[in-house]
Amino acid sequence: MDLELSGRVALVTGASKGIGLAVARTLADEGAHVVAVSRTRTAELPEKAVHVAADLMDPQAPARAVARAVEEFGGLDVLVNNAGGPPPGVTLPRVGFLTPQDADWQAMFEFNLFSAVRVIRAAVPVMLERGGGSIVNISSGSAVQPGAMNVDYGAAKAALNHVSKAVSEEYGSRGIRVNTISPGPVLTDWWTKEGGAADVISAMAGADAATVVTSVAPEMMRLVTGRLVRPQEVADAVALLASPRSASTTGADLAVDGGFRKEL
């Protein structure tokens, strides 16, 4: 199926690894001009992608990234707000409402909500000049399934869902579609790196990190598929929502979560 993305300009945040890297590669494979935003460029990024080195904890960085897309390609058609998860220097999961302090909450919202808000704010006027566009915000199943683990992260993603819906309502009649994708646990280095989530849960569960990834985490999170989500599975959903083939899909949330979300 032709997704009609050839020649379109797409900006992807958090594009150096994990979901963001899979998204950047997929959109490039579909013929889009990709502007990849991350603190550092990795060798895995498509060679033809334009890299913007930026720390999205810097309030000025989002506007600079959008301006670079305009400078390189004359506009912006697709925005994928993927940057998120643990703020730089933070290890998740952390358990219990009393664990994160004010500074932890502030950093979590800065990285997972405010950075996305700032990119959207910079992107909307540019998209309006081109008659519309598609914004896909990477949220989380934790946004709608609260629990004692990572409560500040879930709250930030819940706020991102609200913003996404509000922007879709305001600008839908002017051609800008806004949707969210809510992954479950995705097999990235967030889990597998030294000191990452697998190691943290390993210490709590008394199992080695490899067993946490293959068995303990899927069972703990009651994943119907019995495994963590693959980054490419999220990227494929992003490409579909970014595509004009999804012209009547806006204000929606798509779960790519292995059955993590249980409610109707």
Phi and psi in degrees as a GROMACS rama.xvg file:
@    title "Ramachandran Plot"
@    xaxis  label "Phi"
@    yaxis  label "Psi"
@TYPE xy
-77.3087  118.18  ASP-2
-84.4162  -0.140891  LEU-3
58.5692  37.6344  GLU-4
-102.143  -5.05086  LEU-5
-61.3049  128.055  SER-6
83.9406  -7.44528  GLY-7
-81.3294  155.055  ARG-8
-102.678  123.2  VAL-9
-124.482  131.079  ALA-10
-108.494  127.341  LEU-11
-123.048  123.039  VAL-12
-93.2341  156.073  THR-13
60.602  42.1666  GLY-14
-91.6357  1.8713  ALA-15
-83.7489  -16.9573  SER-16
-160.541  171.954  LYS-17
58.5949  -136.792  GLY-18
-59.9195  -44.8338  ILE-19
-60.8061  -40.35  GLY-20
-65.0348  -43.4404  LEU-21
-62.0068  -38.6084  ALA-22
-65.5525  -47.6273  VAL-23
-58.6786  -44.151  ALA-24
-64.0211  -43.8937  ARG-25
-65.2022  -45.8103  THR-26
-64.8679  -38.3042  LEU-27
-63.9456  -40.9089  ALA-28
-63.1204  -28.439  ASP-29
-83.2114  0.497406  GLU-30
96.3086  6.10506  GLY-31
-77.237  153.313  ALA-32
-83.4325  116.345  HIS-33
-104.497  128.248  VAL-34
-106.958  111.848  VAL-35
-101.373  119.999  ALA-36
-107.049  124.236  VAL-37
-164.607  167.306  SER-38
-66.7823  -36.536  ARG-39
-135.483  154.302  THR-40
-89.8591  135.025  ARG-41
-105.931  156.351  THR-42
-64.3741  -20.9582  ALA-43
-76.6486  -15.9767  GLU-44
-63.0873  145.451  LEU-45
-55.0506  136.273  PRO-46
-58.2658  -34.831  GLU-47
-82.3688  -5.49979  LYS-48
-70.6165  140.817  ALA-49
-86.7776  120.758  VAL-50
-96.164  133.956  HIS-51
-115.084  113.021  VAL-52
-77.2098  115.881  ALA-53
-154.917  142.553  ALA-54
-102.742  109.838  ASP-55
-72.3449  -1.23504  LEU-56
-74.601  -14.7507  MET-57
-82.4229  118.162  ASP-58
-59.0563  -22.8481  PRO-59
-86.5259  -15.7508  GLN-60
-64.7431  -41.9688  ALA-61
-57.628  -44.7353  PRO-62
-65.0469  -36.5707  ALA-63
-65.306  -38.0134  ARG-64
-65.3263  -44.1568  ALA-65
-65.1207  -40.9083  VAL-66
-61.0648  -34.8686  ALA-67
-67.0035  -39.0589  ARG-68
-60.3328  -42.5905  ALA-69
-65.5944  -42.0851  VAL-70
-62.2074  -42.5842  GLU-71
-78.3926  -38.5911  GLU-72
-128.909  0.416472  PHE-73
87.1538  1.87275  GLY-74
169.621  -163.805  GLY-75
-150.579  129.292  LEU-76
-111.574  -31.2436  ASP-77
-134.161  131.602  VAL-78
-122.82  126.6  LEU-79
-117.662  105.707  VAL-80
-84.9695  91.868  ASN-81
-103.68  -27.4064  ASN-82
-55.847  130.758  ALA-83
169.999  -168.724  GLY-84
91.45  -149.407  GLY-85
-65.2301  130.751  PRO-86
-60.4972  158.325  PRO-87
-49.6459  129.49  PRO-88
86.0742  0.139181  GLY-89
-106.186  139.895  VAL-90
-110.302  128.598  THR-91
-118.48  157.673  LEU-92
-81.4897  158.398  PRO-93
-128.991  141.245  ARG-94
-110.646  135.56  VAL-95
101.743  137.454  GLY-96
-61.8229  -34.4716  PHE-97
-79.5589  -8.03023  LEU-98
-71.697  -54.6339  THR-99
-72.9324  134.816  PRO-100
-98.7551  -178.17  GLN-101
-53.5169  -45.951  ASP-102
-63.3798  -34.4949  ALA-103
-67.1368  -44.8457  ASP-104
-61.4468  -44.0712  TRP-105
-63.6593  -43.3765  GLN-106
-65.5466  -39.2066  ALA-107
-64.4416  -43.9064  MET-108
-71.1052  -35.134  PHE-109
-59.9879  -44.4717  GLU-110
-80.3977  -39.2936  PHE-111
-97.4636  -16.9818  ASN-112
-120.007  -59.3988  LEU-113
-64.5007  -37.0142  PHE-114
-61.6873  -42.2514  SER-115
-66.4589  -41.5157  ALA-116
-58.2135  -42.1517  VAL-117
-68.9354  -38.3206  ARG-118
-66.4787  -42.8749  VAL-119
-60.5857  -44.55  ILE-120
-58.6313  -38.8418  ARG-121
-75.7142  -32.1147  ALA-122
-79.7958  -35.5432  ALA-123
-57.2493  -49.7576  VAL-124
-60.409  -35.8133  PRO-125
-67.3017  -42.3722  VAL-126
-65.1481  -39.7036  MET-127
-61.2857  -34.8505  LEU-128
-64.0872  -26.277  GLU-129
-98.5099  5.21353  ARG-130
88.2859  9.46965  GLY-131
137.337  -172.906  GLY-132
172.458  -176.314  GLY-133
-127.897  129.203  SER-134
-114.046  127.011  ILE-135
-121.238  117.43  VAL-136
-103.873  127.252  ASN-137
-84.3699  110.539  ILE-138
-100.935  -139.283  SER-139
-163.218  148.163  SER-140
-60.1163  -24.1933  GLY-141
-65.3626  -18.2356  SER-142
-64.7039  -29.3235  ALA-143
-118.572  4.90703  VAL-144
-131.722  75.6298  GLN-145
-65.7269  153.502  PRO-146
-165.072  -179.235  GLY-147
-75.6367  -15.7224  ALA-148
-92.0242  127.782  MET-149
56.6969  47.5922  ASN-150
-63.3512  -35.4772  VAL-151
-69.0954  -36.4552  ASP-152
-65.5927  -46.9202  TYR-153
-61.3001  -39.2459  GLY-154
-65.6678  -39.6886  ALA-155
-65.0577  -40.2719  ALA-156
-70.8165  -33.869  LYS-157
-62.2537  -40.381  ALA-158
-64.8349  -38.412  ALA-159
-62.2717  -39.3597  LEU-160
-59.6647  -42.4671  ASN-161
-62.9937  -47.3606  HIS-162
-59.3867  -43.2576  VAL-163
-59.732  -46.2317  SER-164
-64.5404  -41.5232  LYS-165
-63.834  -43.701  ALA-166
-67.3828  -36.1932  VAL-167
-63.5462  -36.9946  SER-168
-68.4878  -41.1063  GLU-169
-71.9237  -38.6999  GLU-170
-112.421  3.28241  TYR-171
-60.3537  -38.5553  GLY-172
-71.6918  -11.0584  SER-173
-108.399  14.5842  ARG-174
95.3751  2.2661  GLY-175
-100.628  118.503  ILE-176
-96.8789  140.51  ARG-177
-132.54  123.27  VAL-178
-134.906  160.768  ASN-179
-118.958  151.543  THR-180
-117.506  131.89  ILE-181
-113.804  94.4766  SER-182
-72.7693  157.6  PRO-183
-87.173  -152.557  GLY-184
-68.0279  125.488  PRO-185
-111.14  135.939  VAL-186
-75.62  86.2818  LEU-187
-126.57  -177.899  THR-188
-70.6332  -10.025  ASP-189
-54.9966  -34.5679  TRP-190
-89.1408  -45.6218  TRP-191
-93.5132  -17.2096  THR-192
-66.7894  159.172  LYS-193
-60.4092  126.011  GLU-194
82.2137  6.27685  GLY-195
-79.2843  -167.647  GLY-196
-59.1785  -38.4896  ALA-197
-63.0029  -40.0544  ALA-198
-68.7459  -39.0857  ASP-199
-63.8859  -47.4271  VAL-200
-68.52  -33.5633  ILE-201
-56.8176  -42.546  SER-202
-66.0361  -31.3983  ALA-203
-81.9441  -35.1237  MET-204
-95.5279  -12.0975  ALA-205
71.6711  27.5338  GLY-206
-124.869  155.598  ALA-207
-71.1903  162.577  ASP-208
-61.4472  -39.2115  ALA-209
-62.8521  -39.5311  ALA-210
-69.1996  -33.8278  THR-211
-58.4541  -46.775  VAL-212
-66.1772  -44.2513  VAL-213
-84.2563  -27.4433  THR-214
-132.113  -54.1124  SER-215
-62.4174  -50.6845  VAL-216
-63.9704  -47.144  ALA-217
-59.0233  -37.5306  PRO-218
-71.4871  -43.0846  GLU-219
-60.7439  -38.3524  MET-220
-94.7942  5.6627  MET-221
53.68  47.7344  ARG-222
-76.4912  123.911  LEU-223
-62.3514  -35.6302  VAL-224
-75.0728  -16.7647  THR-225
78.4749  12.2757  GLY-226
-152.601  163.335  ARG-227
-72.0567  155.967  LEU-228
-71.8103  144.459  VAL-229
-90.175  141.571  ARG-230
-54.3312  -36.9111  PRO-231
-64.2696  -30.1681  GLN-232
-66.3702  -35.337  GLU-233
-71.7356  -42.0623  VAL-234
-60.7158  -38.5486  ALA-235
-63.3552  -38.7918  ASP-236
-67.509  -38.2898  ALA-237
-60.3316  -46.5405  VAL-238
-59.9616  -39.2031  ALA-239
-66.5794  -44.4269  LEU-240
-69.2826  -31.101  LEU-241
-70.9842  -25.0668  ALA-242
-73.4798  145.754  SER-243
-60.6337  -15.7598  PRO-244
-64.6041  -15.9131  ARG-245
-103.97  35.8173  SER-246
-60.3711  -24.1415  ALA-247
-103.09  13.6804  SER-248
-107.165  109.262  THR-249
-151.297  148.641  THR-250
72.293  15.7545  GLY-251
-100.524  158.805  ALA-252
-124.402  124.927  ASP-253
-109.21  120.766  LEU-254
-86.6037  122.471  ALA-255
-122.035  79.8609  VAL-256
-137.46  10.7007  ASP-257
64.8643  19.3794  GLY-258
88.727  18.2345  GLY-259
-62.4576  -45.3762  PHE-260
-77.6961  129.548  ARG-261
-107.812  -25.111  LYS-262
-76.9011  160.461  GLU-263
